[in-house]
Amino acid sequence: MIRLILVMALAASCGSSALALQKFEQYRIMGNEIRSVRFGPQQVEDPATLIIELVSDTSDPREIMLESDGGLDECKLTVEYAIGDASSYVQITVHLTADTMNGVIVTECARISVPGY
């Protein structure tokens, strides 16, 4: 079961009365729904790209593309270890309004066991 949770939080700026909008996307992808994971093409000064291909009942590929100004090597390994595992899912959180060059960074990428499986 693929879940995309959009989390938006208002946070007060330090020392200021102005509010800043912070936006996050969170993905929860069951291991048995992941077909493959690979890096996308990297351009100079562009964020790194991770492409997760999902199992599909149709001939059309289903993919999730994640971008991050931080490295995605460890996240790729985490996703690879979860491929085909029905007893765990990968939880990935992306900060879409980060204070980085391109404003996006993966802040969490974890493999989590399904309770009671």
Buried (B, 14 or more C-beta within 10 A) or exposed (E): EBEEEEEEEEEEEEEEEEEEEBBBBBBBBBBBBBBBBEEBEEEEEEBBBBBBBBBEEEEEEBBBEBBBBBEBEEBBEBBBEBBEBEEBBBBBBBBBBBEEEEBBBBEEBEBEEEEEE
